[in-house]
């Protein structure tokens, strides 16, 4: 996936994390999801079109659709006030797909850093499945914390790549894995501190 696209993936993850924490409404988060989702569908379609049948190029582009369909679906649901249950079950399929892309990063691309990031994304999509597909709403705020952290990690990795500072070795992979694991462990208690206060309804 291109580093440029990842900058916006990170941004929309942060926005969606704030949504889960109650700082934004679905309609407020919807437009960015639609913008990024559209970008992440148009881009791989073009890349596949110009790949001239190269299976490696097609595979590399295919993973972008996972993000594109995710954000378009979330954005449409947000602005139309549709249920997110269908998207939640789609997220389970995406979580399983991330294992394949992570393995490719580890084994073929020799990029352990993004291999770990793919696994972090997989955990995130699985949490979306729990919160939205199985309607475990109590996990929403904790998932919001983890989403924000994953968004920040994604944006930092994208910026490092754009600036030529990304190496993807095992050192950075271990650091990212540690941060991701820590975020997962502290997500629930952190959510209690960072969830937006409930506004009182005045009659």
C-alpha positions in Angstrom: 0.0 0.0 0.0 1.3 3.5 -0.8 2.6 5.6 2.0 0.4 8.5 0.8 -2.8 6.4 1.2 -1.6 5.2 4.6 -1.4 8.8 5.9 -5.2 9.1 5.4 -5.8 5.6 6.7 -4.2 6.7 9.9 -6.2 9.9 10.0 -9.5 8.1 9.6 -8.6 5.5 12.2 -8.0 8.3 14.7 -11.3 9.9 13.8 -13.2 6.6 14.1 -11.5 6.0 17.4 -12.8 9.3 18.6 -16.2 8.3 17.3 -16.2 5.2 19.4 -15.1 7.2 22.5 -18.1 9.5 22.0 -16.2 12.7 21.0 -17.7 12.7 17.5 -21.1 11.7 16.1 -21.4 9.2 13.2 -22.4 12.1 10.9 -19.4 14.1 11.9 -17.1 11.2 11.2 -18.9 10.1 8.0 -17.4 12.5 5.4 -13.8 11.6 6.1 -14.7 7.9 5.9 -16.3 8.5 2.5 -13.3 10.5 1.2 -10.7 8.0 2.3 -12.9 5.0 1.3 -13.3 6.4 -2.2 -9.6 7.0 -2.5 -8.8 3.5 -1.4 -11.1 2.0 -4.0 -10.1 4.1 -6.9 -6.4 3.6 -6.2 -6.2 -0.2 -6.3 -8.5 -0.3 -9.3 -6.1 1.9 -11.2 -3.1 -0.1 -10.0 -4.6 -3.4 -11.1 -5.6 -1.9 -14.4 -2.0 -0.9 -15.2 -0.5 -4.0 -13.6 -0.6 -5.8 -17.0 -1.4 -9.1 -15.3 1.5 -9.0 -12.9 0.3 -11.2 -10.0 2.6 -9.6 -7.4 1.4 -6.1 -8.3 -2.2 -7.2 -8.3 -1.8 -8.9 -4.9 -0.2 -5.7 -3.5 -3.1 -3.6 -4.7 -5.7 -6.0 -3.5 -5.2 -5.3 0.2 -6.1 -1.7 -0.3 -9.7 -2.7 -1.1 -10.1 -4.0 2.5 -9.6 -0.4 3.7 -11.7 1.1 0.9 -14.7 -1.0 1.4 -14.4 -0.6 5.2 -14.4 3.2 5.1 -17.1 3.5 2.4 -19.3 1.1 4.4 -18.8 3.0 7.6 -19.3 6.4 5.9 -22.5 5.4 4.2 -23.9 3.8 7.4 -23.0 7.0 9.3 -24.6 9.5 6.9 -27.7 7.3 6.3 -28.0 6.1 9.9 -27.9 2.5 8.8 -27.1 -0.4 11.2 -23.4 -1.5 11.4 -24.2 -5.2 11.9 -23.5 -6.1 8.3 -20.2 -4.3 8.4 -19.3 -6.0 11.6 -19.5 -9.4 10.0 -17.5 -8.1 7.0 -14.9 -7.0 9.5 -14.4 -10.6 10.6 -13.6 -11.7 7.0 -11.2 -8.8 6.7 -9.5 -9.7 10.0 -8.8 -13.2 8.6 -7.5 -11.7 5.3 -4.9 -9.6 7.3 -3.2 -12.8 8.4 -2.3 -13.5 4.7 -1.1 -10.0 4.1 1.0 -10.1 7.3 2.5 -13.4 6.3 3.4 -11.9 2.9 5.1 -8.9 4.6 7.1 -11.2 6.8 8.0 -13.9 4.3 8.2 -12.3 0.8 8.5 -8.5 1.3 11.0 -8.8 4.1 9.2 -6.1 6.0 8.6 -7.3 9.5 7.5 -3.8 10.6 4.5 -3.8 8.2 3.9 -7.5 9.0 3.2 -6.4 12.6 1.1 -3.5 11.5 -1.0 -5.8 9.4 -1.6 -7.9 12.5 -2.5 -4.8 14.5 -5.0 -4.0 11.8 -6.3 -7.5 12.0 -6.9 -7.3 15.7 -8.7 -4.0 15.1 -11.0 -5.4 12.5 -11.8 -8.4 14.9 -12.7 -5.9 17.6 -15.0 -4.2 15.1 -16.6 -7.6 14.6 -17.2 -8.0 18.3 -18.5 -4.5 18.8 -20.7 -4.2 15.7 -21.3 -7.7 14.3 -22.0 -9.3 17.7 -23.2 -6.0 19.2 -20.9 -6.1 22.2 -21.3 -2.3 22.8 -19.5 -2.4 26.1 -16.3 -3.0 24.2 -16.8 0.1 22.1 -14.8 2.6 24.2 -11.9 0.3 24.6 -11.9 -0.4 20.9 -11.9 3.3 20.4 -8.6 3.7 22.4 -7.0 0.9 20.4 -8.2 2.4 17.2 -6.6 5.8 18.0 -3.3 4.1 18.9 -3.4 2.0 15.7 -4.1 5.1 13.7 -1.2 7.0 15.2 1.1 4.0 14.5 -0.1 3.9 10.9 0.5 7.6 10.3 4.0 7.5 11.8 4.9 4.5 9.6 3.5 6.3 6.6 5.4 9.5 7.3 8.6 7.5 7.9 8.2 5.8 4.6 7.5 9.1 2.8 10.6 10.6 4.3 12.8 7.6 3.4 13.3 6.6 7.0 11.4 3.3 7.1 13.5 0.1 7.1 10.9 -2.4 8.3 13.4 -4.5 10.3 12.8 -6.6 13.3 13.8 -3.8 15.7 11.0 -1.5 14.6 8.7 -4.5 14.4 9.3 -5.4 18.1 8.7 -1.8 19.1 5.4 -1.6 17.2 4.3 -5.0 18.6 5.1 -3.8 22.1 3.1 -0.6 21.6 0.2 -2.4 20.1 0.1 -5.1 22.8 0.3 -2.4 25.5 -2.5 -0.5 23.9 -4.7 -3.6 23.9 -3.9 -4.3 27.6 -4.7 -0.8 28.8 -7.5 0.0 26.4 -10.3 -0.7 28.9 -9.0 1.4 31.8 -7.8 4.1 29.4 -11.3 4.2 27.9 -12.8 5.2 31.3 -10.5 8.2 31.3 -10.8 9.3 27.7 -14.5 8.6 26.9 -16.4 11.8 26.3 -18.7 12.8 29.2 -22.3 12.2 28.7 -24.2 15.4 27.9 -27.2 16.0 30.2 -30.5 16.4 28.4 -32.3 19.6 29.4 -36.1 19.5 29.2 
